[in-house]
Amino acid sequence: MLLLALDTATPAVTAALHDGTRVLAAGDTVDARRHGELLLPTVDRVFAEAGRTLADLTGVVVGVGPGPYTGLRVGLATGTALAAARSVPVHGLCSLDSLAYASGLTEPFVVATDARRREVYWARYEDARHRTGEPEVGRPGELPADILALPALGAGAVQYGEDFPRLLTDAPLHASAAALASLAAERLAAGEELAAPSPLYLRRPDAQVPAGYKVVTPPAPPARDS
């Protein structure tokens, strides 16, 4: 196995290679505005560090979010294109799951990442490997009381620390392709079927057509008599 993992659902631009036993190489850069510019150079770097090439690739796993529309689609499009070029399968995993997995926690907790608009993307976990329910988006102060009472990790929890009193400050902030690859390799080895690489946007994109917008087109020329 040679599994390439990518994630651009958070400010981290991250890629990693996994051989089914361990992470061979990983690269992470935190820059929320340069996903498209940084991802492919990061992929090239991890292949070079691992001493492997695209010809060795047997599968791709992509973080499917939740995350902002623009950043998230960079990783999804890149992962899908690389998989198609090599005729290998491409899988999707929730990006919040990589933060949970990297934490190594064995007790219930919540992962929260920044969703902008003073909101967070969040999900509850029983432990590092098992999520309870689907990811959601909402204002931190309006989340259920039992969720806010849990230990919390992620950049969203840090940003709104006043709402997450049990903040885990030594836990990961952003998605990690190394953790994503390790979790995917573990599940594939167990014979589990991974999800399709379909994005979890959870809400409409920030950029929208203004209300009342009218398309102005020039009038059609008059018909000529034959």
URLIN-V475548 format. One line per field, one symbol per residue. ss: DSSP state (A for helix, B for strand, O for the rest). psi: psi as a letter, one per 40 degrees, with the letter a starting at -180 (. if undefined). burial: 1 if it has 24 or more other ideal C-beta (glycine too) atoms within 12 Angstrom, else 0. A space follows every 50 residues. Layout:
ss->???
psi->???
burial->???
//
This chain:
ss->OOBBBBBOOOOBBBBBBBOOOOBBBBBBBBOOOOAAAAAAAAAAAAAAAA OOOAAAOOBBBBBOBOOOAAAAAAAAAAAAAAAAAAOOBBBBBOAAAAAA AAAOOOOOBBBBBBOOOOOBBBBBBBBOOBBBBBBBBBOAAAOOAAAAOO BBBOAAAAAOOOOOOOBOOOOOOOOOAAAAAAAAAAAAAOOOOOBOOOOB OOOOOOOOOOOOOOOOOOOOOOOOOO
psi->hhhhhihfeaehhhiihheedihdiihhhhheefddddddddddddddde fiiddeheihhhheaiiiddddeddddddddddddefiihiiihdddddd dddeieiiiihhiheaffiihiiiidadehihaiiiiihdeeiiddddei hiiidddddfddegefhgeeiidiihdddddddddddddeeihiiighig deiiidhihihehhhhiiiiiiiih.
burial->11111111111111111110001111111101001001110110111001 01010011111111111111111111111111100001111111111111 11101001111111110011111110011010001111010010001101 11111111110011001100111111111111111111000001001011 11000000000000000000000000
//
